[in-house]
Amino acid sequence: MITYEDIKNHPDIRTYIQCADDSLAALGFTEHSFAHVTRVADTAKYILETLGYSKHEVELVQIAGFLHDIGNVINRVDHSQSGAVMAFRILDKMGMPAEDIATVIAAIGNHDEGHGVPVHAIAAALILADKSDVRRSRVRNQNKDTFDIHDRVNYSVEKAVVKINEEHTVIALKLTVNTHYGSVMDYFTIFLERMTLCKKAAEKLGMRFQLMINEHSLI
């Protein structure tokens, strides 16, 4: 069985992730390196574990989380689809069963808000984990005077927590936002489409998605 640890420590995979992030850095994007993919894998694990999914399904969502952005090494455009194709080749070469590969690449291929659909629970958990990673440390630009809207929004988020309630009916993204750097409207300007996808993902898992900013429920 191919494990999350196998994927996380695979030298070729780590090279693809690093080179993908280098490309995005050259284009002025926020951080998409090991901090991001590890956080996504951890959050996706929390979601499925909390909801009582099997250990095997949790392992697969962690693998999908770690691999989900490797397509950026090719191009940012359609990176979810190219990443799914790359993941297929890697996982097939490593000997992962076809059914597991199909699950992982479907999740990767559907994680982007442009064309993504939460086709199954693992895809849904990956979407929620990916779109919830908003944080100050993702901003590369050190000059606040030249922040674009993505820099302002990420820098303004002092804390981001994904929490499922005890009844397993609501999954909430709770943000603490310093509005000195970015307004709530800035957040919705760039993230509305992502939050809409999160709503669909939560519904796939039998829950309602809630967005809370500074203790106020907005969705």
Stockholm file with secondary structure:
# STOCKHOLM 1.0

chainA/1-219         MITYEDIKNHPDIRTYIQCADDSLAALGFTEHSFAHVTRVADTAKYILETLGYSKHEVELVQIAGFLHDIGNVINRVDHSQSGAVMAFRILDKMGMPAEDIATVIAAIGNHDEGHGVPVHAIAAALILADKSDVRRSRVRNQNKDTFDIHDRVNYSVEKAVVKINEEHTVIALKLTVNTHYGSVMDYFTIFLERMTLCKKAAEKLGMRFQLMINEHSLI
#=GR chainA/1-219 SS CCCHHHHHTCHHHHHHHHHHHHHHHHHTCCCCSHHHHHHHHHHHHHHHHHTTCCHHHHHHHHHHHHHTTGGGGTCSTTHHHHHHHHHHHHHHHHTCCHHHHHHHHHHHHTCSTTTCCCCSHHHHHHHHHHHTCCCGGGCCCCCGGGCCHHHHHHHHEEEEEEEECTTSSEEEEEEEECTTTCCHHHHHHHHHHHHHHHHHHHHHTTCEEEEEETTEECC
#=GC SS_cons         CCCHHHHHTCHHHHHHHHHHHHHHHHHTCCCCSHHHHHHHHHHHHHHHHHTTCCHHHHHHHHHHHHHTTGGGGTCSTTHHHHHHHHHHHHHHHHTCCHHHHHHHHHHHHTCSTTTCCCCSHHHHHHHHHHHTCCCGGGCCCCCGGGCCHHHHHHHHEEEEEEEECTTSSEEEEEEEECTTTCCHHHHHHHHHHHHHHHHHHHHHTTCEEEEEETTEECC
//
